């Protein structure tokens, strides 16, 4: 799941940079890495949230 989310995030950033013709420098690479880490953390949070909902359903 994490791998798929990271690939999708990289694809989105890559397409955006290609369409906007953003020059690849240290600043844009830094923002790409931060966006990837953010997507990773967000997918972790969503997975935990779904797991919590499922466990609360099972405990009833």
N, C-alpha and C positions, 0 to 999 in steps of 0.2 A: 504494500500500500504506500509506504513512504517513498519507495523508488519511483512509483508511477506518478505521485504528486510532484516529486522533484523534477522528473522528466517533463511533465506538463508545464511547470513553472519555467524551466529552462527554454522550452519551445516558445512560450509566450514572450519571454524577454528577448530571445533571439529574433523572433519575427518583428517585434517592435523596433529593435535596433536596426534591423535590415531595412524596414520600411522608412524609418525616419533618417536613415543614413547617419546614425550616431557614431562619431569617431571612437574607436576602442582605445581608451586611455585608462589610467589608474582609477580615476573617479568613477567611470562607467563600470569598470570591473568590480569596484567596491560595492556599488549599488546592486549589481547583479548577485554578488555573494550574499549581501544582506537580504535581498528579496528571496533568494533560495532558502536561507535559514528561517526567514519569517514564514514561508510556505510550509517548511518542515514542522515548525512549532505549531502552526495552525492545524495541520493535519493530525498531529499528535493530540491536540486539544479536542478536535472533533471526534477522533477515535475514542478517546477517554469518555467524552460526553455520551456517545452512543452506547458504549459499554456500560456506563452507569445507568442509563435508561433501561437497557436490557436486563441488568441484574436487579433493578427495582421491580421490573415486571415479573421476574422469576420468583422473587421472594414473597409475592402475595399468594 
